[in-house]
């Protein structure tokens, strides 16, 4: 492995974070992702691109999102100070739009007129459909058949926004199959189509560019906490599905080695049951969807379906940079079950008057232990990456309440 | 490297003045015994080389026909070791027909590249097409294969330009698999005239036989494609025979039906002379 002195120099020129990442795609896709990389390098150097992003972030998304001191959660645990980065206040209700805006602007630079996306819970689909509506682009969203059924409100939202929804029945009809189907569509419609991937995974350069677009979260949080507290936090925390909100929060702190980076994976019914979505804690390195990373898989290398109460964490892989941060020990990865997430969801709602999405509820479930570990003088930031309005039906069902 | 079965076979086909028929089938679909019979039937009816599909849960470059075939094989618990055992059984009394394993990287990665290379060579596999291991990512497996004289067979497409083709050709052996249409397996077929120059460039740059696949289902299409290539690959159409047999709960007819299709195709490619 090539020696690098700093954490933020990854990926290398082959798109690798240590042994993870890379470009594991069929030759049919290779010219596309090499093109995308060239175009992304050019956009990164272009002040006009940055200016356009900044303008849309400020006036369309509503950035910067506030950094909020969660006074009653802090009191409740009686230990380190807990701050919430309020990315759930973004337009469309989650961090997903940060990345969609970046990718759609990139697509337009490349002259593409048709945007495709995969979605699980529907948040990335809604964000993509939203940005496509804003710019008058055709939008096609691939969604597993079972998710289409589970997430009817988001399906309707996407349709209102003018997107076409393609229910995917191939394989097991879940998020991973939606991603397979999107890749197949992309190969077939190369000439006019751009694939807007929703998380910091997939073939290089996606993990890098999604991270860069989502890093707005961590950049803001870093500046906000320095202004507020005059020092860096002791820990930053986020939930992990594919890991885009977490890497966006972590990355601007990655060189600050005294800041602990803590991700929380969904352990569903418990890792020992085999029904979970914790690729780092319950998986092994492998190759899927264009990158080498930790995956849920059998001893024979077949992919296992993930399970989580949160559709947004329900993915058998994880972004390759997280695999790298885990193996190097730079970041820590905890787990949280469905049940613990439901408790944290209710606790935050009652104590702070903020209904979190089920995804950040996973991180919230571990916040007490981390706060205790940091002690009274400690201070931490948790990314509230989405709001819970979309989840009230599934939470009611899980709690046995009829509405 | 000693002359491989693949090289010998393509030399023979070329000497006969025709294009090779490369047949694809999914191992374990509908079951392993039927697959063994099918392998023999393909050979006996004029398939010059056989691509043996290794099933994977997430075959992102394949269309619905091959995806479903993979899931049927996996429902039968077909493992990578089973695929190799199938090849080994075929090799017991066939030392000439090239066998190429085609699949995705993860199961092979999970077994370990070194362990796989040794087991594949022992089973009489001649090379592999691992769809999601492009030249940028296949150095570890090339290193593992070198000790066993296994071929790395790569894909090229109509969007592969000359600079890229040099990269694709570097380290490749056996033949090149030219994907005729942008899309997934089983999609519509390409117009041979549209890809003629691309295939010629692939032949010139790689110095390897070039086999064209994706969307070729009938003898007529095969003959048209054979005019511009060293071989034609037929996949989804064979896999469809396994599906029909599976649906009808008559797995034993898989071999017979695949044999009939192979005979139709090989006869067409030989200018109307039936194989054997």
Contacts between the chains, C-beta under 8 A, distances in Angstrom:
chain1	res1	chain2	res2	distance
A	14	B	136	6.5
A	22	B	136	7.2
A	22	B	137	5.4
A	23	B	134	6.5
A	23	B	136	5.4
A	23	B	137	6.4
A	24	B	105	6.1
A	24	B	132	4.6
A	24	B	133	6.7
A	24	B	134	7.5
A	24	B	137	5.5
A	25	B	132	6.0
A	25	B	134	6.4
A	26	B	60	7.2
A	26	B	61	4.2
A	26	B	131	4.9
A	26	B	132	6.0
A	26	B	134	7.4
A	26	B	155	6.4
A	27	B	134	5.6
A	27	B	154	6.9
A	27	B	155	3.9
A	27	B	156	6.3
A	27	B	157	5.7
A	27	B	160	6.7
A	27	B	168	6.7
A	27	B	179	7.1
A	28	B	61	6.7
A	28	B	155	7.2
A	28	B	157	5.0
A	28	B	159	7.4
A	28	B	179	5.8
A	28	B	182	6.6
A	28	B	183	7.8
A	30	B	134	5.4
A	30	B	136	7.9
A	30	B	164	7.3
A	31	B	157	7.9
A	31	B	159	4.8
A	31	B	160	7.2
A	31	B	161	7.8
A	31	B	164	6.8
A	170	B	64	6.4
A	170	B	67	5.5
A	170	B	68	7.9
A	171	B	57	6.6
A	171	B	58	6.6
A	171	B	67	6.9
A	171	B	71	7.1
A	176	B	58	6.2
A	177	B	58	7.6
A	180	B	58	5.5
A	180	B	59	7.6
A	180	B	60	4.7
A	183	B	60	4.7
A	184	B	60	6.6
A	184	B	61	7.6
A	184	B	63	7.4
A	184	B	183	7.6
A	184	B	184	4.9
A	187	B	61	7.2
A	187	B	182	6.2
A	187	B	183	5.8
A	187	B	184	6.4
A	188	B	182	6.0
A	188	B	183	4.0
A	188	B	184	6.8
A	188	B	187	7.0
A	189	B	182	8.0
A	190	B	159	7.0
A	190	B	182	5.6
A	284	B	110	7.6
A	286	B	106	4.8
A	286	B	109	5.9
A	286	B	110	6.2
A	287	B	104	7.6
A	287	B	105	4.4
A	287	B	106	4.7
A	287	B	109	5.5
A	287	B	132	6.5
A	288	B	58	6.1
A	288	B	106	6.1
A	289	B	58	7.5
A	289	B	60	7.1
A	290	B	132	7.4
A	292	B	109	7.9
A	295	B	106	7.5
A	297	B	106	6.9
A	297	B	110	6.7
A	299	B	110	7.2
A	300	B	79	4.7
A	300	B	80	5.9
A	300	B	81	7.9
A	300	B	107	6.0
A	300	B	110	6.7
A	301	B	56	7.8
A	301	B	80	6.9
A	301	B	106	4.5
A	301	B	107	3.4
A	301	B	108	7.3
A	301	B	109	6.6
A	301	B	110	3.2
A	301	B	111	6.9
A	302	B	55	8.0
A	302	B	56	6.9
A	302	B	57	4.7
A	302	B	74	6.3
A	302	B	106	7.9
A	302	B	107	6.9
A	303	B	57	4.4
A	303	B	58	5.3
A	303	B	106	7.3
